[in-house]
């Protein structure tokens, strides 16, 4: 008998050790059908993407050298509620992963009970009624310990753990994506606000100049040198410029309030002092390495969800096979509490159970088709995310190039407009032209100077957007840190 039990245990152990995980093993599919040779705006070549969102990105915003921006980024990392919500979602995924991993181990439970009960006098015993000679009312004390364990022969539990782990990694990447988006939004709103500060400063100085021009024209009109038309034209230029100021201030207030939300502050108590835009756009290297794209957390998250969907196919396939469950029960039972823990009150049972689907009206097949379709969806989403990432980089490289060219042209136009305004003023003072020529030159110079200020803000915003599209800055954080240390006195 002992030898027979040993043989049974050896056979069971052999089955468990030979158990395999059904379903396809994960292999990352190609990101795109065709891979471009290089960035359209750079000279480097592509390489096959291997998502690595966990690679360090560093404090990329420090390359702008703005202490106020650094402070806002630090505050957003500590107090932004969207980021806190994303972290909470990640914590949920980590808990679900632990739930899945618990299936790899036996489960033990204890359920003590103390009952008093009465049985029916007419209950059958050996096919006859029990009769009045039996005892019908008695106590029942029990201290049972339950044991259950699923033998993961077909890998259902292992595939579930694999899927949960991949989902956990995807949720971690989602946290990174939210964090990067918040960082980029803070920098974008901040530089837009500073551009509005510069535009307001331009309007304030222009209003001051136009006010003096109006006073000069009014004096000339009093002296009979200028006409009422000249005064009206000078006043029109002044009032038109004054009318632009409230709109600029409204936009500034809106971006200031947006920064308040991003940094976790009430808008009514948040304030950023006005300061002209004095940050130069950073230099973009001519050949950005394509490996930087691997740090994009959305690409990595899409790839991990693809792996989770692949593991779910194995879970669905395992449902077609028998489930082997080992169940055990041990403990004590007695009619009297005083004898409950006597050795004679012991009880136990141990044995396996097998559950196999015979007819489920196509449920398991439908679940498998669903899992395969979900995997196909995840593959398509992954490839779409990669294609969108390529397009983001190209868009922002193109923006950097074209905005630089446009800025150079606008600066040249501004110099010409200032020269035109100087000539128009001299001709007007000499009585050679009416004030219309001066007003026209003033409007032209103001418009071009406003465009120049806006372009600088757009260049800074485009640099931030390029950082976001690359998943972080374009400089290796370790190299950047070494450079800062070597540059410090």
C-alpha positions as CSV (number, residue, x, y, z in Angstrom):
1,X,0.0,0.0,0.0
2,X,2.8,2.4,0.9
3,X,4.6,1.5,-2.4
4,X,1.4,2.2,-4.3
5,X,1.0,5.7,-2.7
6,X,4.7,6.5,-3.6
7,X,4.1,5.5,-7.2
8,X,1.0,7.7,-7.4
9,X,2.9,10.7,-5.9
10,X,5.8,10.2,-8.4
11,X,3.3,10.0,-11.3
12,X,1.6,13.2,-10.2
13,X,4.9,15.0,-9.8
14,X,6.0,13.9,-13.2
15,X,2.8,15.3,-14.7
16,X,3.3,18.6,-12.9
17,X,7.0,18.9,-14.0
18,X,6.1,18.1,-17.6
19,X,3.3,20.7,-17.6
20,X,3.6,23.2,-20.4
21,X,2.0,26.6,-21.0
22,X,-0.3,26.5,-23.9
23,X,-0.7,29.4,-26.3
24,X,1.9,31.3,-28.4
25,X,5.1,32.5,-26.8
26,X,5.5,36.3,-27.2
27,X,7.7,37.6,-30.0
28,X,7.6,41.3,-30.8
29,X,6.2,41.9,-34.3
30,X,7.8,44.4,-36.7
31,X,6.8,47.9,-35.9
32,X,6.2,48.9,-39.5
33,X,6.1,47.2,-42.9
34,X,8.8,49.6,-44.3
35,X,11.4,51.4,-42.3
36,X,12.6,54.8,-43.6
37,X,16.3,55.2,-44.2
38,X,16.7,58.4,-42.0
39,X,14.9,61.3,-40.6
40,X,13.9,63.8,-43.3
41,X,15.3,66.5,-41.1
42,X,18.5,64.8,-40.0
43,X,21.3,62.5,-41.2
44,X,21.1,59.6,-38.8
45,X,19.6,56.2,-39.7
46,X,16.8,54.3,-38.1
47,X,17.2,51.2,-36.1
48,X,14.7,48.6,-35.1
49,X,12.7,49.9,-32.1
50,X,13.2,48.2,-28.8
51,X,11.0,50.1,-26.4
52,X,13.0,51.2,-23.3
53,X,10.8,53.8,-21.5
54,X,12.6,53.1,-18.3
55,X,15.8,54.7,-19.7
56,X,16.7,57.9,-17.7
57,X,15.6,61.1,-19.4
58,X,17.0,63.6,-16.9
59,X,15.6,67.0,-16.1
60,X,15.5,68.0,-19.8
61,X,13.9,71.4,-19.1
62,X,17.1,72.6,-17.4
63,X,18.7,73.1,-20.8
64,X,16.7,76.3,-21.1
65,X,18.4,77.8,-18.1
66,X,15.3,79.3,-16.5
67,X,15.0,79.1,-12.7
68,X,11.3,79.9,-12.7
69,X,10.6,77.0,-15.2
70,X,12.7,74.7,-13.0
71,X,10.6,75.6,-10.0
72,X,7.3,75.1,-11.8
73,X,8.5,71.7,-13.1
74,X,9.4,70.6,-9.6
75,X,6.0,71.7,-8.2
76,X,4.1,69.9,-10.9
77,X,6.0,66.7,-10.2
78,X,5.0,66.9,-6.5
79,X,1.4,68.2,-6.7
80,X,-0.1,67.5,-10.1
81,X,-3.4,65.5,-9.6
82,X,-3.3,63.8,-13.1
83,X,0.1,62.4,-12.2
84,X,-1.2,61.2,-8.8
85,X,-4.2,59.5,-10.5
86,X,-1.8,57.7,-13.0
87,X,0.3,56.5,-10.1
88,X,-2.9,55.2,-8.4
89,X,-3.8,53.3,-11.6
90,X,-0.3,51.8,-11.5
91,X,-0.7,50.7,-7.9
92,X,-4.0,49.0,-8.9
93,X,-2.2,47.1,-11.6
94,X,0.6,46.1,-9.2
95,X,-2.1,44.7,-6.8
96,X,-3.8,42.8,-9.6
97,X,-0.4,41.3,-10.5
98,X,0.0,40.1,-7.0
99,X,-3.5,38.6,-7.2
100,X,-2.5,36.7,-10.3
101,X,0.8,35.5,-8.7
102,X,-1.1,34.1,-5.7
103,X,-2.5,31.4,-8.0
104,X,0.9,29.8,-8.2
105,X,0.8,28.9,-4.5
106,X,-1.6,26.7,-2.3
107,X,-4.3,28.5,-0.5
108,X,-5.0,27.7,3.2
109,X,-8.1,28.8,5.1
110,X,-9.5,28.1,8.6
111,X,-13.2,28.3,9.4
112,X,-14.0,27.4,13.1
113,X,-17.7,26.9,13.9
114,X,-19.8,26.0,16.9
115,X,-23.4,24.9,16.2
116,X,-26.3,23.2,18.0
117,X,-28.7,21.4,15.7
118,X,-31.6,19.0,15.5
119,X,-32.0,16.3,12.9
120,X,-35.2,15.0,11.6
121,X,-36.7,11.9,13.3
122,X,-37.8,10.7,9.9
123,X,-34.4,11.0,8.3
124,X,-33.5,7.9,6.4
125,X,-30.9,5.5,7.9
126,X,-30.2,2.4,5.9
127,X,-33.4,3.0,4.0
128,X,-35.6,3.3,7.1
129,X,-36.7,6.2,9.3
130,X,-34.3,6.9,12.1
131,X,-36.9,6.4,14.8
132,X,-37.2,7.8,18.3
133,X,-34.3,5.9,19.7
134,X,-31.8,8.1,17.9
135,X,-30.4,11.4,19.3
136,X,-31.8,14.3,17.3
137,X,-30.4,17.4,19.2
138,X,-26.7,17.8,19.7
139,X,-23.7,20.2,19.5
140,X,-21.1,20.2,16.8
141,X,-17.8,21.9,17.3
142,X,-15.4,22.1,14.3
143,X,-12.0,23.6,13.6
144,X,-11.3,22.7,9.9
145,X,-8.4,23.9,7.9
146,X,-9.0,23.9,4.1
147,X,-6.3,23.4,1.5
148,X,-6.7,24.1,-2.3
149,X,-4.2,24.2,-5.0
150,X,-4.6,24.2,-8.8
151,X,-1.9,22.2,-10.6
152,X,-0.9,24.6,-13.4
153,X,-0.4,21.8,-16.0
154,X,-1.5,23.8,-19.0
155,X,0.0,27.1,-17.9
156,X,-3.3,29.0,-17.3
157,X,-2.0,30.6,-14.1
158,X,1.5,31.3,-15.5
159,X,-0.1,32.9,-18.6
160,X,-2.3,35.0,-16.3
161,X,0.8,36.1,-14.4
162,X,2.6,36.9,-17.6
163,X,-0.4,39.0,-18.8
164,X,-0.7,40.8,-15.5
165,X,3.0,41.6,-15.4
166,X,3.0,43.0,-19.0
167,X,-0.1,45.1,-18.1
168,X,1.8,46.3,-15.0
169,X,4.7,47.4,-17.1
170,X,2.3,49.1,-19.5
171,X,0.7,51.0,-16.7
172,X,4.2,52.1,-15.4
173,X,4.9,53.4,-18.9
174,X,1.5,55.2,-18.8
175,X,2.7,57.0,-15.7
176,X,5.8,58.0,-17.6
177,X,3.7,59.2,-20.5
178,X,1.5,61.3,-18.2
179,X,4.6,62.7,-16.4
180,X,6.2,63.6,-19.7
181,X,3.0,65.2,-21.0
182,X,2.7,67.3,-17.8
183,X,6.3,68.4,-18.0
184,X,5.9,69.4,-21.6
185,X,2.7,71.2,-20.9
186,X,4.2,73.2,-18.1
187,X,7.1,74.3,-20.3
188,X,4.8,75.1,-23.2
189,X,2.4,77.2,-21.1
190,X,5.3,78.9,-19.4
191,X,7.1,79.9,-22.6
192,X,3.7,81.0,-24.1
193,X,3.1,83.1,-21.0
194,X,6.6,84.7,-21.3
195,X,6.0,85.4,-25.0
196,X,2.8,87.2,-24.0
197,X,4.8,89.1,-21.4
198,X,7.2,90.2,-24.1
199,X,4.2,91.2,-26.3
200,X,2.7,93.2,-23.5
201,X,6.0,95.0,-22.9
202,X,6.1,95.8,-26.6
203,X,2.6,97.1,-26.5
204,X,3.3,99.2,-23.4
205,X,6.4,100.8,-25.0
206,X,4.6,101.3,-28.3
207,X,1.7,103.0,-26.5
208,X,4.1,105.3,-24.8
209,X,5.8,106.2,-28.1
210,X,2.4,106.6,-29.9
211,X,1.1,108.8,-27.0
212,X,4.1,111.1,-27.5
213,X,3.6,111.1,-31.3
214,X,-0.1,112.1,-30.7
215,X,1.0,115.0,-28.4
216,X,3.6,116.1,-31.0
217,X,1.0,116.0,-33.7
218,X,-1.5,118.0,-31.6
219,X,1.1,120.6,-30.9
220,X,1.9,120.8,-34.6
221,X,-1.8,121.2,-35.3
222,X,-2.0,124.0,-32.8
223,X,0.9,125.7,-34.6
224,X,-0.8,125.3,-37.9
225,X,1.8,122.8,-39.3
226,X,-0.4,119.7,-39.1
227,X,-4.0,119.0,-40.0
228,X,-6.9,117.5,-38.2
229,X,-6.5,114.5,-40.4
230,X,-2.9,114.0,-39.0
231,X,-4.2,114.2,-35.4
232,X,-7.0,111.7,-36.2
233,X,-4.5,109.3,-37.8
234,X,-2.1,109.6,-34.8
235,X,-4.9,109.0,-32.4
236,X,-6.2,106.0,-34.4
237,X,-2.7,104.3,-34.2
238,X,-2.6,104.9,-30.4
239,X,-6.2,103.7,-29.7
240,X,-5.8,100.6,-31.9
241,X,-2.7,99.6,-30.0
242,X,-4.3,100.2,-26.6
243,X,-7.2,98.0,-27.7
244,X,-4.8,95.1,-28.2
245,X,-3.6,95.2,-24.6
246,X,-6.7,93.7,-22.8
247,X,-6.7,90.7,-25.2
248,X,-3.0,90.0,-24.5
249,X,-3.6,90.3,-20.7
250,X,-6.6,87.9,-21.0
251,X,-4.5,85.3,-22.8
252,X,-1.7,85.7,-20.2
253,X,-4.2,85.2,-17.3
254,X,-5.5,82.0,-19.0
255,X,-2.0,80.5,-19.3
256,X,-1.2,81.6,-15.7
257,X,-4.3,79.8,-14.5
258,X,-3.4,76.7,-16.6
259,X,0.0,76.6,-14.9
260,X,-1.8,76.9,-11.5
261,X,-3.7,73.7,-12.3
262,X,-0.7,71.9,-13.5
263,X,1.3,72.7,-10.4
264,X,-1.6,71.9,-8.0
265,X,-2.5,75.4,-6.9
266,X,-5.8,77.3,-6.8
267,X,-5.8,79.8,-9.7
268,X,-6.9,82.6,-7.4
269,X,-3.8,82.3,-5.2
270,X,-1.3,81.6,-8.0
271,X,0.8,84.4,-9.5
272,X,3.8,84.6,-11.8
273,X,5.5,87.9,-12.1
274,X,5.7,89.5,-15.5
275,X,9.1,89.2,-17.2
276,X,10.0,89.6,-20.9
277,X,11.0,86.6,-22.9
278,X,14.8,86.4,-22.4
279,X,15.4,82.7,-23.1
280,X,17.1,81.8,-26.4
281,X,15.9,78.6,-28.2
282,X,18.2,75.7,-27.6
283,X,20.5,74.4,-30.3
284,X,19.1,71.2,-31.9
285,X,21.9,68.7,-33.0
286,X,21.9,68.0,-36.7
287,X,21.8,64.2,-36.3
288,X,19.5,63.1,-33.5
289,X,20.0,59.4,-32.8
290,X,16.9,57.3,-33.6
291,X,17.4,55.3,-30.4
292,X,16.0,58.3,-28.5
293,X,12.6,57.3,-29.9
294,X,12.7,54.1,-27.8
295,X,12.3,56.2,-24.7
296,X,8.8,57.2,-25.6
297,X,6.5,55.8,-22.9
298,X,3.5,55.5,-25.2
299,X,5.5,53.2,-27.6
300,X,6.7,51.1,-24.7
301,X,3.2,50.9,-23.2
302,X,1.7,49.8,-26.5
303,X,4.3,47.1,-26.9
304,X,3.7,45.8,-23.3
305,X,-0.1,45.7,-23.9
306,X,0.6,43.6,-27.0
307,X,2.6,41.2,-24.8
308,X,-0.3,41.1,-22.3
309,X,-2.8,40.3,-25.1
310,X,-0.6,37.5,-26.4
311,X,-0.5,35.9,-22.9
312,X,-4.3,36.2,-22.7
313,X,-4.5,33.9,-25.7
314,X,-2.8,31.2,-23.6
315,X,-5.2,31.7,-20.8
316,X,-8.1,31.3,-23.2
317,X,-6.6,28.1,-24.7
318,X,-6.0,26.6,-21.3
319,X,-9.8,26.6,-20.8
320,X,-10.1,23.7,-23.3
321,X,-8.1,21.4,-21.1
322,X,-8.8,19.7,-17.8
323,X,-8.3,21.6,-14.5
324,X,-6.6,19.5,-11.8
325,X,-7.4,20.7,-8.3
326,X,-5.9,19.3,-5.1
327,X,-8.2,19.8,-2.1
328,X,-7.5,18.9,1.5
329,X,-9.3,19.2,4.7
330,X,-7.9,18.6,8.2
331,X,-8.9,19.6,11.7
332,X,-11.0,18.6,14.7
333,X,-14.7,17.9,15.3
334,X,-16.5,16.9,18.5
335,X,-19.8,17.0,20.2
336,X,-18.3,18.5,23.2
337,X,-16.0,21.5,23.4
338,X,-13.9,19.8,26.1
339,X,-12.9,17.0,23.7
340,X,-12.6,19.1,20.6
341,X,-8.8,19.0,20.4
342,X,-8.4,15.4,21.5
343,X,-6.5,13.2,19.1
344,X,-9.6,11.1,18.6
345,X,-11.5,14.1,17.4
346,X,-9.2,14.6,14.4
347,X,-10.5,14.5,10.8
348,X,-8.9,14.8,7.4
349,X,-9.4,14.2,3.7
350,X,-7.1,14.7,0.8
351,X,-7.5,14.1,-2.9
352,X,-7.4,15.6,-6.4
353,X,-10.4,16.6,-8.5
354,X,-10.5,17.0,-12.2
355,X,-12.8,19.3,-14.1
356,X,-13.1,19.1,-17.9
357,X,-15.5,21.0,-20.1
358,X,-17.8,18.7,-22.1
359,X,-20.3,21.1,-23.6
360,X,-20.2,24.9,-23.1
361,X,-22.2,26.0,-26.2
362,X,-19.1,27.5,-27.8
363,X,-18.1,29.7,-24.9
364,X,-14.5,28.7,-24.7
365,X,-14.1,29.0,-28.5
366,X,-15.6,32.5,-28.4
367,X,-13.3,33.5,-25.6
368,X,-10.3,32.3,-27.7
369,X,-11.5,34.2,-30.7
370,X,-11.9,37.3,-28.6
371,X,-8.4,36.9,-27.2
372,X,-6.9,36.6,-30.7
373,X,-8.8,39.6,-31.9
374,X,-7.7,41.6,-28.9
375,X,-4.1,40.7,-29.8
376,X,-4.5,41.8,-33.4
377,X,-6.0,45.1,-32.0
378,X,-2.9,45.5,-29.7
379,X,-0.6,44.9,-32.7
380,X,-2.4,47.5,-34.8
381,X,-2.3,50.0,-31.9
382,X,1.4,49.4,-31.4
383,X,2.2,50.0,-35.0
384,X,0.0,53.1,-35.2
385,X,1.8,54.4,-32.1
386,X,5.2,53.9,-33.7
387,X,4.1,55.6,-36.9
388,X,2.7,58.5,-35.0
389,X,5.9,58.8,-33.1
390,X,7.9,58.9,-36.3
391,X,5.5,61.7,-37.6
392,X,5.9,63.6,-34.3
393,X,9.6,63.7,-34.6
394,X,9.5,64.7,-38.3
395,X,6.9,67.4,-37.6
396,X,9.0,69.0,-34.9
397,X,12.3,68.8,-36.7
398,X,10.6,70.5,-39.6
399,X,9.2,73.1,-37.2
400,X,12.6,73.8,-35.8
401,X,14.1,74.3,-39.3
402,X,11.3,76.4,-40.8
403,X,10.8,78.5,-37.7
404,X,14.6,79.3,-37.7
405,X,14.4,80.4,-41.3
406,X,11.3,82.4,-40.7
407,X,12.8,84.1,-37.6
408,X,15.9,85.2,-39.6
409,X,13.6,86.7,-42.3
410,X,11.4,88.4,-39.7
411,X,14.5,90.0,-38.0
412,X,15.6,91.3,-41.4
413,X,12.1,92.7,-42.0
414,X,12.1,94.3,-38.6
415,X,15.3,96.1,-39.3
416,X,13.9,97.4,-42.6
417,X,10.6,98.4,-40.9
418,X,12.4,100.4,-38.2
419,X,14.5,102.1,-40.9
420,X,11.2,102.9,-42.8
421,X,9.7,104.4,-39.6
422,X,12.7,106.5,-39.0
423,X,12.6,107.9,-42.6
424,X,8.9,108.5,-42.4
425,X,9.2,110.4,-39.1
426,X,12.0,112.6,-40.5
427,X,10.0,113.3,-43.7
428,X,6.9,114.2,-41.6
429,X,8.9,116.6,-39.4
430,X,10.3,118.2,-42.5
431,X,6.7,118.7,-43.8
432,X,7.3,116.6,-46.9
433,X,4.5,114.0,-46.2
434,X,1.3,113.7,-44.2
435,X,1.1,111.7,-41.0
436,X,-0.5,108.8,-42.9
437,X,3.0,107.7,-44.0
438,X,4.2,107.7,-40.4
439,X,1.1,105.8,-39.2
440,X,1.6,103.2,-41.9
441,X,5.2,102.7,-40.9
442,X,4.3,102.5,-37.2
443,X,1.7,99.8,-37.9
444,X,4.1,97.9,-40.0
445,X,6.9,98.0,-37.5
446,X,4.6,97.1,-34.6
447,X,3.2,94.1,-36.5
448,X,6.6,92.8,-37.5
449,X,8.0,93.2,-34.0
450,X,5.0,91.4,-32.5
451,X,5.5,88.6,-35.0
452,X,9.2,88.4,-34.1
453,X,8.3,88.0,-30.4
454,X,5.7,85.4,-31.2
455,X,8.2,83.5,-33.3
456,X,10.7,83.3,-30.5
457,X,7.9,81.8,-28.3
458,X,7.0,79.4,-31.0
459,X,10.6,78.2,-31.4
460,X,10.8,77.5,-27.6
461,X,7.4,75.7,-27.7
462,X,8.6,73.7,-30.8
463,X,11.8,72.7,-28.9
464,X,9.6,71.5,-26.0
465,X,7.4,69.5,-28.4
466,X,10.5,67.9,-29.9
467,X,11.6,66.8,-26.5
468,X,8.2,65.3,-25.9
469,X,8.2,63.5,-29.3
470,X,11.6,62.0,-28.5
471,X,10.5,60.8,-25.1
472,X,12.9,63.2,-23.3
473,X,15.8,65.5,-24.1
474,X,18.2,64.7,-26.9
475,X,21.3,64.7,-24.6
476,X,22.3,61.7,-22.6
477,X,21.5,62.6,-18.9
478,X,24.8,61.1,-17.7
479,X,26.8,63.2,-20.2
480,X,24.8,66.3,-19.3
481,X,25.4,65.8,-15.6
482,X,29.2,65.4,-16.3
483,X,29.2,68.5,-18.4
484,X,27.5,70.6,-15.7
485,X,30.0,69.3,-13.1
486,X,33.0,70.1,-15.3
487,X,31.6,73.6,-16.1
488,X,31.0,74.5,-12.4
489,X,33.8,76.4,-10.7
